[in-house]
Amino acid sequence: MPTGNPWEQWGIIYTRHDGYPVLTETALWQLTAQHPEVIERPTPTEMYVHLDQAYRVVTLSDRAYRELIPAPERKPPVR
C-alpha cells in the first residue's frame, strides 16, 4: 500500500522545509552507506542526490539539515 512517501524505497522520509525538500545529516549518512549509487560528487564541494529526481545538495551553515534544490539537468552517473 503506498504511503505517499516518494523516498520510501531508500528508507528515508520525504520532508520539506521553507518549500524545499531536505535531508537530515542522519538520512544523508544512511544514503551514503546503504545506497551510494544515488550520491554523486562531481567535485569535493558539490553533491547531488538522485532520488525521485535529481537534487543539488546545499549546506546551510545554521541548520541541521541539507536543502535539496531540484536539478533536472543532472543525469545519474553511469556506474
C-alpha positions as MATLAB code, in Angstrom:
seq = 'MPTGNPWEQWGIIYTRHDGYPVLTETALWQLTAQHPEVIERPTPTEMYVHLDQAYRVVTLSDRAYRELIPAPERKPPVR';
ca = [
       0.000    0.000    0.000;
       1.519    3.363   -0.994;
       2.391    5.697    1.861;
       2.752    8.905   -0.143;
       6.476    8.999    0.653;
       8.359    9.192   -2.679;
      11.642    8.308   -0.905;
      10.370    5.181    0.847;
      12.400    2.805   -1.351;
      15.601    4.359    0.047;
      14.413    4.074    3.656;
      14.220    7.812    4.311;
      11.315   10.160    4.937;
      10.405   12.892    2.464;
      10.422   16.179    4.392;
      10.128   19.796    3.252;
      11.227   22.998    4.943;
      10.742   26.509    3.559;
       9.363   25.000    0.364;
      12.310   22.712   -0.411;
      12.892   19.025    0.267;
      15.511   18.486    2.953;
      17.735   15.672    4.186;
      18.960   15.407    7.739;
      22.604   14.545    8.317;
      21.479   11.111    9.512;
      19.476   10.484    6.336;
      22.430   11.584    4.217;
      24.758    9.209    6.096;
      22.224    6.414    5.626;
      22.050    7.053    1.874;
      25.832    7.148    1.637;
      26.169    3.831    3.478;
      23.200    1.898    2.077;
      22.596    3.466   -1.348;
      25.865    5.005   -2.590;
      24.566    4.783   -6.156;
      22.245    7.759   -5.506;
      25.086   10.036   -4.348;
      27.050   12.000   -6.955;
      30.091   14.110   -6.010;
      31.440   15.717   -9.202;
      33.862   17.862   -7.151;
      34.830   17.895   -3.455;
      32.470   20.846   -2.859;
      29.482   19.688   -4.958;
      26.978   16.980   -4.161;
      23.867   15.715   -5.900;
      21.405   13.034   -4.845;
      19.318   11.088   -7.333;
      16.109   10.081   -5.570;
      12.675   10.595   -7.155;
      14.542   13.208   -9.225;
      17.992   14.797   -9.205;
      18.706   17.343   -6.479;
      21.660   19.614   -5.752;
      22.559   19.341   -2.062;
      23.023   22.711   -0.358;
      24.626   23.009    3.070;
      23.117   25.680    5.277;
      25.534   26.867    7.944;
      22.876   27.433   10.593;
      20.732   24.328   10.016;
      20.964   20.655   10.978;
      19.757   19.562    7.550;
      20.717   19.933    3.906;
      18.410   21.659    1.473;
      17.734   19.920   -1.840;
      17.316   22.071   -4.926;
      15.794   20.296   -7.957;
      18.395   19.839  -10.693;
      16.508   18.382  -13.669;
      19.539   18.846  -15.927;
      21.568   16.301  -13.874;
      21.527   12.724  -15.022;
      22.574    9.886  -12.703;
      26.217    8.927  -13.173;
      26.887    5.756  -15.142;
      28.272    3.078  -12.845;
];
